Amino acid sequence: SGIAGTILERFPDLAREEAWPVQGGSLSSLLHHACDRGDLELTRILLGLDERLDEALDTNGLSPLHLAVLRGSVVILEEFLNKAPLSFYSLTPSKESVFHLAARNNNMDAFVFMAESVG
C-alpha cells in the first residue's frame, strides 16, 4: 500500500492524532487530511485501521466524510460507503446533511452518487 501504509503500519498512533492542518486552517485528524486532499490510498488505509476514525470532528465540527463531500470526491465517498456507511447520516454543527453540503457546493456527481447509493 505504498509509503503511507508502511508508515502507518510502523506508527499506527499517527492515524489517531488530531492535530493535522487542513485547508482553511482548521485542525483535524489524518483521515480529514486524506479526505480533504482526495487521497484514496490513505483514506482506504485509515478506514481499515480503525472504524471509529470516521467519527472524528475537526475544529469546525466537520467529519472526514463532510470534507470529502465538500470536495466532491466520489471515489472517497465510495470508500466510506463500503467501510463506514453510517457516517452518511452525520450532520454538521449547522444541522446540514451530506446531501445539503453537496447541493450547496454544486457537487452534483457527489449528490447523485449518494442519492443512488445511500438515500
Biopython code that builds the backbone (N, CA, C, O; Angstrom):
import numpy as np
from Bio.PDB.StructureBuilder import StructureBuilder

atoms = [
    (1, "SER", "N", (0.802, -1.206, 0.000)),
    (1, "SER", "CA", (0.000, 0.000, 0.000)),
    (1, "SER", "C", (0.837, 1.260, 0.000)),
    (1, "SER", "O", (0.366, 2.302, 0.453)),
    (2, "GLY", "N", (2.043, 1.202, -0.484)),
    (2, "GLY", "CA", (2.850, 2.396, -0.614)),
    (2, "GLY", "C", (3.442, 2.866, 0.690)),
    (2, "GLY", "O", (3.349, 2.197, 1.719)),
    (3, "ILE", "N", (4.051, 4.024, 0.625)),
    (3, "ILE", "CA", (4.755, 4.564, 1.773)),
    (3, "ILE", "C", (3.825, 4.900, 2.933)),
    (3, "ILE", "O", (4.186, 4.705, 4.094)),
    (4, "ALA", "N", (2.628, 5.405, 2.628)),
    (4, "ALA", "CA", (1.678, 5.746, 3.699)),
    (4, "ALA", "C", (1.332, 4.511, 4.513)),
    (4, "ALA", "O", (1.281, 4.569, 5.742)),
    (5, "GLY", "N", (1.095, 3.398, 3.840)),
    (5, "GLY", "CA", (0.777, 2.155, 4.536)),
    (5, "GLY", "C", (1.920, 1.684, 5.401)),
    (5, "GLY", "O", (1.706, 1.223, 6.522)),
    (6, "THR", "N", (3.135, 1.795, 4.891)),
    (6, "THR", "CA", (4.318, 1.382, 5.646)),
    (6, "THR", "C", (4.487, 2.229, 6.897)),
    (6, "THR", "O", (4.742, 1.701, 7.980)),
    (7, "ILE", "N", (4.346, 3.535, 6.750)),
    (7, "ILE", "CA", (4.486, 4.430, 7.904)),
    (7, "ILE", "C", (3.415, 4.141, 8.947)),
    (7, "ILE", "O", (3.718, 4.044, 10.136)),
    (8, "LEU", "N", (2.171, 4.005, 8.513)),
    (8, "LEU", "CA", (1.084, 3.766, 9.466)),
    (8, "LEU", "C", (1.178, 2.387, 10.103)),
    (8, "LEU", "O", (0.730, 2.190, 11.233)),
    (9, "GLU", "N", (1.755, 1.436, 9.384)),
    (9, "GLU", "CA", (1.966, 0.110, 9.958)),
    (9, "GLU", "C", (2.959, 0.195, 11.114)),
    (9, "GLU", "O", (2.792, -0.473, 12.135)),
    (10, "ARG", "N", (3.984, 1.015, 10.948)),
    (10, "ARG", "CA", (5.008, 1.158, 11.983)),
    (10, "ARG", "C", (4.609, 2.147, 13.072)),
    (10, "ARG", "O", (5.050, 2.020, 14.214)),
    (11, "PHE", "N", (3.786, 3.124, 12.731)),
    (11, "PHE", "CA", (3.387, 4.161, 13.683)),
    (11, "PHE", "C", (1.870, 4.349, 13.652)),
    (11, "PHE", "O", (1.395, 5.404, 13.233)),
    (12, "PRO", "N", (1.103, 3.349, 14.086)),
    (12, "PRO", "CA", (-0.361, 3.421, 13.970)),
    (12, "PRO", "C", (-1.000, 4.569, 14.750)),
    (12, "PRO", "O", (-2.112, 4.986, 14.428)),
    (13, "ASP", "N", (-0.314, 5.083, 15.767)),
    (13, "ASP", "CA", (-0.893, 6.188, 16.540)),
    (13, "ASP", "C", (-1.012, 7.472, 15.727)),
    (13, "ASP", "O", (-1.782, 8.362, 16.089)),
    (14, "LEU", "N", (-0.260, 7.578, 14.633)),
    (14, "LEU", "CA", (-0.399, 8.755, 13.765)),
    (14, "LEU", "C", (-1.818, 8.884, 13.227)),
    (14, "LEU", "O", (-2.308, 9.991, 13.008)),
    (15, "ALA", "N", (-2.472, 7.750, 13.017)),
    (15, "ALA", "CA", (-3.839, 7.764, 12.484)),
    (15, "ALA", "C", (-4.812, 8.412, 13.458)),
    (15, "ALA", "O", (-5.837, 8.957, 13.048)),
    (16, "ARG", "N", (-4.495, 8.353, 14.743)),
    (16, "ARG", "CA", (-5.417, 8.866, 15.762)),
    (16, "ARG", "C", (-5.080, 10.285, 16.219)),
    (16, "ARG", "O", (-5.837, 10.891, 16.977)),
    (17, "GLU", "N", (-3.950, 10.814, 15.761)),
    (17, "GLU", "CA", (-3.573, 12.184, 16.102)),
    (17, "GLU", "C", (-4.636, 13.151, 15.597)),
    (17, "GLU", "O", (-5.216, 12.938, 14.533)),
    (18, "GLU", "N", (-4.889, 14.197, 16.346)),
    (18, "GLU", "CA", (-5.911, 15.159, 15.938)),
    (18, "GLU", "C", (-5.340, 16.561, 15.775)),
    (18, "GLU", "O", (-5.987, 17.539, 16.149)),
    (19, "ALA", "N", (-4.140, 16.670, 15.222)),
    (19, "ALA", "CA", (-3.535, 17.989, 15.065)),
    (19, "ALA", "C", (-2.972, 18.204, 13.670)),
    (19, "ALA", "O", (-1.938, 18.850, 13.504)),
    (20, "TRP", "N", (-3.648, 17.666, 12.675)),
    (20, "TRP", "CA", (-3.193, 17.835, 11.294)),
    (20, "TRP", "C", (-3.915, 19.024, 10.671)),
    (20, "TRP", "O", (-5.144, 19.073, 10.703)),
    (21, "PRO", "N", (-3.175, 19.996, 10.098)),
    (21, "PRO", "CA", (-3.835, 21.147, 9.474)),
    (21, "PRO", "C", (-4.447, 20.780, 8.124)),
    (21, "PRO", "O", (-3.840, 20.050, 7.340)),
    (22, "VAL", "N", (-5.641, 21.285, 7.859)),
    (22, "VAL", "CA", (-6.290, 21.103, 6.559)),
    (22, "VAL", "C", (-6.591, 22.474, 5.979)),
    (22, "VAL", "O", (-6.409, 23.496, 6.641)),
    (23, "GLN", "N", (-7.050, 22.486, 4.742)),
    (23, "GLN", "CA", (-7.351, 23.741, 4.056)),
    (23, "GLN", "C", (-8.300, 24.585, 4.902)),
    (23, "GLN", "O", (-9.277, 24.075, 5.450)),
    (24, "GLY", "N", (-8.011, 25.857, 5.001)),
    (24, "GLY", "CA", (-8.838, 26.745, 5.806)),
    (24, "GLY", "C", (-8.285, 26.930, 7.209)),
    (24, "GLY", "O", (-8.809, 27.733, 7.980)),
    (25, "GLY", "N", (-7.218, 26.186, 7.553)),
    (25, "GLY", "CA", (-6.558, 26.381, 8.828)),
    (25, "GLY", "C", (-7.111, 25.613, 10.009)),
    (25, "GLY", "O", (-6.599, 25.766, 11.118)),
    (26, "SER", "N", (-8.133, 24.793, 9.822)),
    (26, "SER", "CA", (-8.650, 24.045, 10.965)),
    (26, "SER", "C", (-7.737, 22.862, 11.260)),
    (26, "SER", "O", (-6.993, 22.406, 10.393)),
    (27, "LEU", "N", (-7.803, 22.381, 12.473)),
    (27, "LEU", "CA", (-7.029, 21.207, 12.869)),
    (27, "LEU", "C", (-7.931, 19.994, 12.831)),
    (27, "LEU", "O", (-9.122, 20.071, 13.133)),
    (28, "SER", "N", (-7.343, 18.871, 12.454)),
    (28, "SER", "CA", (-8.164, 17.688, 12.250)),
    (28, "SER", "C", (-7.319, 16.433, 12.324)),
    (28, "SER", "O", (-6.127, 16.490, 12.625)),
    (29, "SER", "N", (-7.942, 15.304, 12.049)),
    (29, "SER", "CA", (-7.254, 14.020, 12.034)),
    (29, "SER", "C", (-6.589, 13.789, 10.680)),
    (29, "SER", "O", (-6.836, 14.519, 9.720)),
    (30, "LEU", "N", (-5.752, 12.775, 10.620)),
    (30, "LEU", "CA", (-5.105, 12.415, 9.358)),
    (30, "LEU", "C", (-6.147, 11.987, 8.325)),
    (30, "LEU", "O", (-5.960, 12.213, 7.129)),
    (31, "LEU", "N", (-7.248, 11.367, 8.777)),
    (31, "LEU", "CA", (-8.314, 10.986, 7.849)),
    (31, "LEU", "C", (-8.968, 12.234, 7.245)),
    (31, "LEU", "O", (-9.304, 12.237, 6.061)),
    (32, "HIS", "N", (-9.148, 13.275, 8.031)),
    (32, "HIS", "CA", (-9.651, 14.542, 7.487)),
    (32, "HIS", "C", (-8.716, 15.034, 6.382)),
    (32, "HIS", "O", (-9.160, 15.438, 5.307)),
    (33, "HIS", "N", (-7.428, 14.993, 6.666)),
    (33, "HIS", "CA", (-6.433, 15.461, 5.704)),
    (33, "HIS", "C", (-6.514, 14.653, 4.413)),
    (33, "HIS", "O", (-6.482, 15.221, 3.322)),
    (34, "ALA", "N", (-6.618, 13.338, 4.533)),
    (34, "ALA", "CA", (-6.711, 12.471, 3.349)),
    (34, "ALA", "C", (-7.967, 12.787, 2.538)),
    (34, "ALA", "O", (-7.916, 12.855, 1.310)),
    (35, "CYS", "N", (-9.085, 12.977, 3.221)),
    (35, "CYS", "CA", (-10.346, 13.277, 2.525)),
    (35, "CYS", "C", (-10.314, 14.662, 1.895)),
    (35, "CYS", "O", (-10.846, 14.864, 0.803)),
    (36, "ASP", "N", (-9.698, 15.606, 2.573)),
    (36, "ASP", "CA", (-9.586, 16.966, 2.053)),
    (36, "ASP", "C", (-8.754, 16.989, 0.772)),
    (36, "ASP", "O", (-9.033, 17.769, -0.138)),
    (37, "ARG", "N", (-7.740, 16.141, 0.700)),
    (37, "ARG", "CA", (-6.863, 16.082, -0.477)),
    (37, "ARG", "C", (-7.350, 15.106, -1.535)),
    (37, "ARG", "O", (-6.818, 15.082, -2.644)),
    (38, "GLY", "N", (-8.358, 14.298, -1.206)),
    (38, "GLY", "CA", (-8.831, 13.301, -2.163)),
    (38, "GLY", "C", (-7.888, 12.127, -2.301)),
    (38, "GLY", "O", (-7.811, 11.510, -3.364)),
    (39, "ASP", "N", (-7.168, 11.812, -1.232)),
    (39, "ASP", "CA", (-6.169, 10.742, -1.246)),
    (39, "ASP", "C", (-6.844, 9.405, -0.937)),
    (39, "ASP", "O", (-7.036, 9.050, 0.226)),
    (40, "LEU", "N", (-7.199, 8.677, -1.983)),
    (40, "LEU", "CA", (-7.924, 7.415, -1.823)),
    (40, "LEU", "C", (-7.097, 6.372, -1.091)),
    (40, "LEU", "O", (-7.619, 5.686, -0.212)),
    (41, "GLU", "N", (-5.821, 6.236, -1.431)),
    (41, "GLU", "CA", (-4.985, 5.215, -0.791)),
    (41, "GLU", "C", (-4.920, 5.426, 0.714)),
    (41, "GLU", "O", (-5.115, 4.485, 1.483)),
    (42, "LEU", "N", (-4.647, 6.647, 1.137)),
    (42, "LEU", "CA", (-4.546, 6.938, 2.562)),
    (42, "LEU", "C", (-5.902, 6.788, 3.247)),
    (42, "LEU", "O", (-5.975, 6.270, 4.362)),
    (43, "THR", "N", (-6.962, 7.228, 2.603)),
    (43, "THR", "CA", (-8.306, 7.066, 3.168)),
    (43, "THR", "C", (-8.621, 5.592, 3.379)),
    (43, "THR", "O", (-9.130, 5.208, 4.432)),
    (44, "ARG", "N", (-8.322, 4.774, 2.394)),
    (44, "ARG", "CA", (-8.570, 3.332, 2.479)),
    (44, "ARG", "C", (-7.793, 2.707, 3.639)),
    (44, "ARG", "O", (-8.336, 1.908, 4.401)),
    (45, "ILE", "N", (-6.530, 3.075, 3.763)),
    (45, "ILE", "CA", (-5.686, 2.541, 4.836)),
    (45, "ILE", "C", (-6.245, 2.945, 6.196)),
    (45, "ILE", "O", (-6.388, 2.108, 7.087)),
    (46, "LEU", "N", (-6.561, 4.228, 6.352)),
    (46, "LEU", "CA", (-7.028, 4.731, 7.645)),
    (46, "LEU", "C", (-8.369, 4.136, 8.046)),
    (46, "LEU", "O", (-8.555, 3.761, 9.204)),
    (47, "LEU", "N", (-9.301, 4.043, 7.114)),
    (47, "LEU", "CA", (-10.601, 3.443, 7.443)),
    (47, "LEU", "C", (-10.444, 1.967, 7.784)),
    (47, "LEU", "O", (-11.245, 1.419, 8.540)),
    (48, "GLY", "N", (-9.426, 1.323, 7.236)),
    (48, "GLY", "CA", (-9.154, -0.070, 7.557)),
    (48, "GLY", "C", (-8.497, -0.252, 8.912)),
    (48, "GLY", "O", (-8.602, -1.322, 9.512)),
    (49, "LEU", "N", (-7.818, 0.782, 9.405)),
    (49, "LEU", "CA", (-7.130, 0.702, 10.697)),
    (49, "LEU", "C", (-8.091, 0.766, 11.877)),
    (49, "LEU", "O", (-7.967, 0.009, 12.840)),
    (50, "ASP", "N", (-9.037, 1.671, 11.786)),
    (50, "ASP", "CA", (-9.928, 1.909, 12.927)),
    (50, "ASP", "C", (-11.253, 2.450, 12.403)),
    (50, "ASP", "O", (-11.312, 3.554, 11.862)),
    (51, "GLU", "N", (-12.300, 1.673, 12.566)),
    (51, "GLU", "CA", (-13.605, 2.076, 12.025)),
    (51, "GLU", "C", (-14.163, 3.323, 12.692)),
    (51, "GLU", "O", (-15.066, 3.955, 12.144)),
    (52, "ARG", "N", (-13.651, 3.692, 13.859)),
    (52, "ARG", "CA", (-14.166, 4.878, 14.548)),
    (52, "ARG", "C", (-13.545, 6.182, 14.067)),
    (52, "ARG", "O", (-14.007, 7.261, 14.439)),
    (53, "LEU", "N", (-12.502, 6.095, 13.241)),
    (53, "LEU", "CA", (-11.866, 7.324, 12.755)),
    (53, "LEU", "C", (-12.827, 8.193, 11.957)),
    (53, "LEU", "O", (-12.662, 9.412, 11.893)),
    (54, "ASP", "N", (-13.831, 7.566, 11.350)),
    (54, "ASP", "CA", (-14.797, 8.337, 10.555)),
    (54, "ASP", "C", (-15.648, 9.263, 11.421)),
    (54, "ASP", "O", (-16.288, 10.176, 10.900)),
    (55, "GLU", "N", (-15.664, 9.040, 12.734)),
    (55, "GLU", "CA", (-16.493, 9.843, 13.640)),
    (55, "GLU", "C", (-15.797, 11.108, 14.131)),
    (55, "GLU", "O", (-16.440, 11.974, 14.724)),
    (56, "ALA", "N", (-14.494, 11.226, 13.893)),
    (56, "ALA", "CA", (-13.737, 12.376, 14.393)),
    (56, "ALA", "C", (-14.245, 13.670, 13.759)),
    (56, "ALA", "O", (-14.589, 13.708, 12.577)),
    (57, "LEU", "N", (-14.283, 14.715, 14.561)),
    (57, "LEU", "CA", (-14.695, 16.034, 14.068)),
    (57, "LEU", "C", (-13.498, 16.974, 14.110)),
    (57, "LEU", "O", (-12.715, 16.952, 15.059)),
    (58, "ASP", "N", (-13.362, 17.800, 13.078)),
    (58, "ASP", "CA", (-12.289, 18.788, 13.092)),
    (58, "ASP", "C", (-12.723, 19.987, 13.933)),
    (58, "ASP", "O", (-13.812, 19.986, 14.507)),
    (59, "THR", "N", (-11.875, 20.998, 14.004)),
    (59, "THR", "CA", (-12.196, 22.152, 14.850)),
    (59, "THR", "C", (-13.379, 22.959, 14.326)),
    (59, "THR", "O", (-13.887, 23.835, 15.027)),
    (60, "ASN", "N", (-13.825, 22.676, 13.103)),
    (60, "ASN", "CA", (-15.035, 23.303, 12.563)),
    (60, "ASN", "C", (-16.266, 22.423, 12.757)),
    (60, "ASN", "O", (-17.363, 22.785, 12.332)),
    (61, "GLY", "N", (-16.089, 21.264, 13.400)),
    (61, "GLY", "CA", (-17.208, 20.359, 13.637)),
    (61, "GLY", "C", (-17.557, 19.478, 12.456)),
    (61, "GLY", "O", (-18.645, 18.904, 12.412)),
    (62, "LEU", "N", (-16.644, 19.362, 11.490)),
    (62, "LEU", "CA", (-16.907, 18.547, 10.302)),
    (62, "LEU", "C", (-16.212, 17.195, 10.402)),
    (62, "LEU", "O", (-15.113, 17.086, 10.947)),
    (63, "SER", "N", (-16.860, 16.183, 9.875)),
    (63, "SER", "CA", (-16.283, 14.840, 9.835)),
    (63, "SER", "C", (-15.424, 14.697, 8.579)),
    (63, "SER", "O", (-15.505, 15.533, 7.680)),
    (64, "PRO", "N", (-14.603, 13.648, 8.506)),
    (64, "PRO", "CA", (-13.847, 13.408, 7.271)),
    (64, "PRO", "C", (-14.762, 13.274, 6.051)),
    (64, "PRO", "O", (-14.439, 13.771, 4.973)),
    (65, "LEU", "N", (-15.896, 12.606, 6.224)),
    (65, "LEU", "CA", (-16.828, 12.452, 5.108)),
    (65, "LEU", "C", (-17.362, 13.802, 4.647)),
    (65, "LEU", "O", (-17.512, 14.030, 3.446)),
    (66, "HIS", "N", (-17.650, 14.694, 5.580)),
    (66, "HIS", "CA", (-18.120, 16.030, 5.202)),
    (66, "HIS", "C", (-17.110, 16.703, 4.270)),
    (66, "HIS", "O", (-17.495, 17.329, 3.283)),
    (67, "LEU", "N", (-15.818, 16.572, 4.586)),
    (67, "LEU", "CA", (-14.795, 17.179, 3.725)),
    (67, "LEU", "C", (-14.766, 16.529, 2.352)),
    (67, "LEU", "O", (-14.611, 17.216, 1.342)),
    (68, "ALA", "N", (-14.914, 15.211, 2.306)),
    (68, "ALA", "CA", (-14.939, 14.516, 1.010)),
    (68, "ALA", "C", (-16.120, 14.990, 0.168)),
    (68, "ALA", "O", (-15.992, 15.167, -1.043)),
    (69, "VAL", "N", (-17.266, 15.194, 0.809)),
    (69, "VAL", "CA", (-18.448, 15.687, 0.095)),
    (69, "VAL", "C", (-18.202, 17.115, -0.392)),
    (69, "VAL", "O", (-18.537, 17.446, -1.529)),
    (70, "LEU", "N", (-17.625, 17.956, 0.454)),
    (70, "LEU", "CA", (-17.329, 19.334, 0.055)),
    (70, "LEU", "C", (-16.385, 19.384, -1.140)),
    (70, "LEU", "O", (-16.492, 20.274, -1.984)),
    (71, "ARG", "N", (-15.469, 18.440, -1.210)),
    (71, "ARG", "CA", (-14.517, 18.378, -2.330)),
    (71, "ARG", "C", (-15.105, 17.652, -3.538)),
    (71, "ARG", "O", (-14.536, 17.705, -4.628)),
    (72, "GLY", "N", (-16.245, 16.971, -3.351)),
    (72, "GLY", "CA", (-16.887, 16.264, -4.459)),
    (72, "GLY", "C", (-16.164, 15.006, -4.896)),
    (72, "GLY", "O", (-16.261, 14.600, -6.054)),
    (73, "SER", "N", (-15.437, 14.385, -3.974)),
    (73, "SER", "CA", (-14.620, 13.217, -4.306)),
    (73, "SER", "C", (-15.432, 11.922, -4.227)),
    (73, "SER", "O", (-15.563, 11.326, -3.158)),
    (74, "VAL", "N", (-15.968, 11.499, -5.357)),
    (74, "VAL", "CA", (-16.830, 10.312, -5.402)),
    (74, "VAL", "C", (-16.060, 9.048, -5.021)),
    (74, "VAL", "O", (-16.625, 8.167, -4.372)),
    (75, "VAL", "N", (-14.786, 8.933, -5.408)),
    (75, "VAL", "CA", (-14.030, 7.722, -5.053)),
    (75, "VAL", "C", (-13.864, 7.606, -3.540)),
    (75, "VAL", "O", (-13.878, 6.500, -2.999)),
    (76, "ILE", "N", (-13.710, 8.728, -2.861)),
    (76, "ILE", "CA", (-13.628, 8.711, -1.396)),
    (76, "ILE", "C", (-14.993, 8.347, -0.818)),
    (76, "ILE", "O", (-15.073, 7.583, 0.144)),
    (77, "LEU", "N", (-16.058, 8.883, -1.390)),
    (77, "LEU", "CA", (-17.408, 8.551, -0.924)),
    (77, "LEU", "C", (-17.672, 7.055, -1.062)),
    (77, "LEU", "O", (-18.289, 6.454, -0.183)),
    (78, "GLU", "N", (-17.215, 6.453, -2.150)),
    (78, "GLU", "CA", (-17.385, 5.006, -2.340)),
    (78, "GLU", "C", (-16.691, 4.228, -1.232)),
    (78, "GLU", "O", (-17.226, 3.236, -0.737)),
    (79, "GLU", "N", (-15.506, 4.674, -0.843)),
    (79, "GLU", "CA", (-14.760, 4.003, 0.229)),
    (79, "GLU", "C", (-15.521, 4.107, 1.548)),
    (79, "GLU", "O", (-15.602, 3.129, 2.292)),
    (80, "PHE", "N", (-16.077, 5.275, 1.844)),
    (80, "PHE", "CA", (-16.881, 5.438, 3.061)),
    (80, "PHE", "C", (-18.128, 4.560, 3.008)),
    (80, "PHE", "O", (-18.520, 3.980, 4.020)),
    (81, "LEU", "N", (-18.742, 4.461, 1.854)),
    (81, "LEU", "CA", (-19.932, 3.620, 1.720)),
    (81, "LEU", "C", (-19.594, 2.170, 2.044)),
    (81, "LEU", "O", (-20.390, 1.473, 2.673)),
    (82, "ASN", "N", (-18.425, 1.713, 1.621)),
    (82, "ASN", "CA", (-18.006, 0.336, 1.878)),
    (82, "ASN", "C", (-17.568, 0.096, 3.314)),
    (82, "ASN", "O", (-17.834, -0.971, 3.868)),
    (83, "LYS", "N", (-16.897, 1.075, 3.929)),
    (83, "LYS", "CA", (-16.294, 0.841, 5.245)),
    (83, "LYS", "C", (-16.968, 1.565, 6.402)),
    (83, "LYS", "O", (-16.816, 1.151, 7.551)),
    (84, "ALA", "N", (-17.703, 2.627, 6.130)),
    (84, "ALA", "CA", (-18.335, 3.401, 7.207)),
    (84, "ALA", "C", (-19.663, 3.972, 6.727)),
    (84, "ALA", "O", (-19.840, 5.190, 6.717)),
    (85, "PRO", "N", (-20.601, 3.110, 6.328)),
    (85, "PRO", "CA", (-21.848, 3.601, 5.725)),
    (85, "PRO", "C", (-22.690, 4.480, 6.644)),
    (85, "PRO", "O", (-23.409, 5.353, 6.158)),
    (86, "LEU", "N", (-22.622, 4.275, 7.944)),
    (86, "LEU", "CA", (-23.434, 5.091, 8.855)),
    (86, "LEU", "C", (-22.971, 6.543, 8.909)),
    (86, "LEU", "O", (-23.722, 7.419, 9.339)),
    (87, "SER", "N", (-21.742, 6.800, 8.476)),
    (87, "SER", "CA", (-21.235, 8.172, 8.510)),
    (87, "SER", "C", (-22.018, 9.098, 7.580)),
    (87, "SER", "O", (-21.965, 10.317, 7.739)),
    (88, "PHE", "N", (-22.742, 8.535, 6.613)),
    (88, "PHE", "CA", (-23.541, 9.351, 5.698)),
    (88, "PHE", "C", (-24.728, 10.008, 6.409)),
    (88, "PHE", "O", (-25.373, 10.892, 5.846)),
    (89, "TYR", "N", (-25.017, 9.585, 7.628)),
    (89, "TYR", "CA", (-26.142, 10.152, 8.375)),
    (89, "TYR", "C", (-25.702, 11.227, 9.366)),
    (89, "TYR", "O", (-26.529, 11.769, 10.098)),
    (90, "SER", "N", (-24.409, 11.535, 9.392)),
    (90, "SER", "CA", (-23.925, 12.553, 10.324)),
    (90, "SER", "C", (-24.274, 13.950, 9.815)),
    (90, "SER", "O", (-24.349, 14.190, 8.610)),
    (91, "LEU", "N", (-24.483, 14.854, 10.754)),
    (91, "LEU", "CA", (-24.842, 16.239, 10.430)),
    (91, "LEU", "C", (-23.716, 17.184, 10.831)),
    (91, "LEU", "O", (-22.936, 16.890, 11.736)),
    (92, "THR", "N", (-23.644, 18.303, 10.156)),
    (92, "THR", "CA", (-22.687, 19.348, 10.520)),
    (92, "THR", "C", (-23.222, 20.084, 11.751)),
    (92, "THR", "O", (-24.367, 19.864, 12.144)),
    (93, "PRO", "N", (-22.415, 20.954, 12.367)),
    (93, "PRO", "CA", (-22.914, 21.736, 13.502)),
    (93, "PRO", "C", (-24.143, 22.576, 13.154)),
    (93, "PRO", "O", (-24.958, 22.864, 14.031)),
    (94, "SER", "N", (-24.286, 22.972, 11.888)),
    (94, "SER", "CA", (-25.467, 23.746, 11.485)),
    (94, "SER", "C", (-26.590, 22.843, 10.973)),
    (94, "SER", "O", (-27.514, 23.302, 10.301)),
    (95, "LYS", "N", (-26.495, 21.546, 11.302)),
    (95, "LYS", "CA", (-27.534, 20.541, 11.004)),
    (95, "LYS", "C", (-27.706, 20.264, 9.516)),
    (95, "LYS", "O", (-28.796, 19.906, 9.070)),
    (96, "GLU", "N", (-26.637, 20.429, 8.750)),
    (96, "GLU", "CA", (-26.690, 20.090, 7.328)),
    (96, "GLU", "C", (-26.297, 18.629, 7.136)),
    (96, "GLU", "O", (-25.370, 18.133, 7.777)),
    (97, "SER", "N", (-27.007, 17.953, 6.252)),
    (97, "SER", "CA", (-26.658, 16.575, 5.898)),
    (97, "SER", "C", (-25.612, 16.603, 4.786)),
    (97, "SER", "O", (-25.300, 17.662, 4.242)),
    (98, "VAL", "N", (-25.077, 15.436, 4.456)),
    (98, "VAL", "CA", (-24.128, 15.357, 3.344)),
    (98, "VAL", "C", (-24.792, 15.783, 2.038)),
    (98, "VAL", "O", (-24.127, 16.314, 1.148)),
    (99, "PHE", "N", (-26.096, 15.555, 1.917)),
    (99, "PHE", "CA", (-26.826, 15.983, 0.717)),
    (99, "PHE", "C", (-26.878, 17.511, 0.628)),
    (99, "PHE", "O", (-26.703, 18.083, -0.447)),
    (100, "HIS", "N", (-27.121, 18.168, 1.777)),
    (100, "HIS", "CA", (-27.108, 19.634, 1.813)),
    (100, "HIS", "C", (-25.739, 20.165, 1.385)),
    (100, "HIS", "O", (-25.646, 21.093, 0.581)),
    (101, "LEU", "N", (-24.674, 19.562, 1.935)),
    (101, "LEU", "CA", (-23.318, 20.016, 1.612)),
    (101, "LEU", "C", (-23.028, 19.893, 0.122)),
    (101, "LEU", "O", (-22.488, 20.812, -0.492)),
    (102, "ALA", "N", (-23.388, 18.756, -0.450)),
    (102, "ALA", "CA", (-23.135, 18.534, -1.880)),
    (102, "ALA", "C", (-23.920, 19.530, -2.727)),
    (102, "ALA", "O", (-23.374, 20.112, -3.665)),
    (103, "ALA", "N", (-25.190, 19.728, -2.405)),
    (103, "ALA", "CA", (-26.029, 20.640, -3.194)),
    (103, "ALA", "C", (-25.549, 22.083, -3.057)),
    (103, "ALA", "O", (-25.447, 22.804, -4.050)),
    (104, "ARG", "N", (-25.254, 22.500, -1.827)),
    (104, "ARG", "CA", (-24.817, 23.881, -1.588)),
    (104, "ARG", "C", (-23.507, 24.202, -2.306)),
    (104, "ARG", "O", (-23.258, 25.350, -2.672)),
    (105, "ASN", "N", (-22.673, 23.179, -2.502)),
    (105, "ASN", "CA", (-21.374, 23.384, -3.143)),
    (105, "ASN", "C", (-21.347, 22.943, -4.602)),
    (105, "ASN", "O", (-20.282, 22.818, -5.205)),
    (106, "ASN", "N", (-22.544, 22.706, -5.165)),
    (106, "ASN", "CA", (-22.673, 22.314, -6.575)),
    (106, "ASN", "C", (-21.857, 21.079, -6.941)),
    (106, "ASN", "O", (-21.328, 20.984, -8.049)),
    (107, "ASN", "N", (-21.756, 20.140, -6.015)),
    (107, "ASN", "CA", (-21.055, 18.881, -6.272)),
    (107, "ASN", "C", (-22.088, 17.836, -6.682)),
    (107, "ASN", "O", (-22.440, 16.941, -5.913)),
    (108, "MET", "N", (-22.561, 17.978, -7.916)),
    (108, "MET", "CA", (-23.651, 17.129, -8.401)),
    (108, "MET", "C", (-23.256, 15.664, -8.531)),
    (108, "MET", "O", (-24.081, 14.786, -8.280)),
    (109, "ASP", "N", (-22.004, 15.376, -8.920)),
    (109, "ASP", "CA", (-21.574, 13.976, -9.003)),
    (109, "ASP", "C", (-21.671, 13.313, -7.631)),
    (109, "ASP", "O", (-22.137, 12.180, -7.509)),
    (110, "ALA", "N", (-21.228, 14.031, -6.605)),
    (110, "ALA", "CA", (-21.307, 13.502, -5.243)),
    (110, "ALA", "C", (-22.768, 13.331, -4.826)),
    (110, "ALA", "O", (-23.138, 12.310, -4.245)),
    (111, "PHE", "N", (-23.593, 14.333, -5.125)),
    (111, "PHE", "CA", (-25.009, 14.270, -4.756)),
    (111, "PHE", "C", (-25.685, 13.070, -5.418)),
    (111, "PHE", "O", (-26.391, 12.310, -4.755)),
    (112, "VAL", "N", (-25.473, 12.902, -6.713)),
    (112, "VAL", "CA", (-26.098, 11.795, -7.447)),
    (112, "VAL", "C", (-25.602, 10.453, -6.917)),
    (112, "VAL", "O", (-26.394, 9.532, -6.722)),
    (113, "PHE", "N", (-24.288, 10.339, -6.682)),
    (113, "PHE", "CA", (-23.750, 9.089, -6.139)),
    (113, "PHE", "C", (-24.431, 8.745, -4.818)),
    (113, "PHE", "O", (-24.864, 7.611, -4.617)),
    (114, "MET", "N", (-24.526, 9.723, -3.917)),
    (114, "MET", "CA", (-25.128, 9.460, -2.610)),
    (114, "MET", "C", (-26.611, 9.151, -2.736)),
    (114, "MET", "O", (-27.111, 8.260, -2.050)),
    (115, "ALA", "N", (-27.325, 9.865, -3.597)),
    (115, "ALA", "CA", (-28.761, 9.622, -3.776)),
    (115, "ALA", "C", (-29.009, 8.209, -4.289)),
    (115, "ALA", "O", (-29.959, 7.551, -3.865)),
    (116, "GLU", "N", (-28.167, 7.743, -5.191)),
    (116, "GLU", "CA", (-28.329, 6.397, -5.745)),
    (116, "GLU", "C", (-27.855, 5.306, -4.796)),
    (116, "GLU", "O", (-28.365, 4.187, -4.831)),
    (117, "SER", "N", (-26.884, 5.624, -3.951)),
    (117, "SER", "CA", (-26.267, 4.604, -3.100)),
    (117, "SER", "C", (-26.783, 4.584, -1.671)),
    (117, "SER", "O", (-26.889, 3.522, -1.057)),
    (118, "VAL", "N", (-27.103, 5.754, -1.144)),
    (118, "VAL", "CA", (-27.460, 5.876, 0.270)),
    (118, "VAL", "C", (-28.933, 6.170, 0.456)),
    (118, "VAL", "O", (-29.615, 5.527, 1.254)),
    (119, "GLY", "N", (-29.416, 7.155, -0.295)),
    (119, "GLY", "CA", (-30.672, 7.722, 0.043)),
    (119, "GLY", "C", (-31.846, 7.385, -0.742)),
    (119, "GLY", "O", (-32.940, 7.872, -0.457)),
]
sb = StructureBuilder()
sb.init_structure("model")
sb.init_model(0)
sb.init_chain("A")
sb.init_seg("    ")
for serial, (resi, resn, name, xyz) in enumerate(atoms, 1):
    if name == "N":
        sb.init_residue(resn, " ", resi, " ")
    sb.init_atom(name, np.array(xyz, "f"), 0.0, 1.0, " ", f" {name:<3s}", serial, name[0])
structure = sb.get_structure()
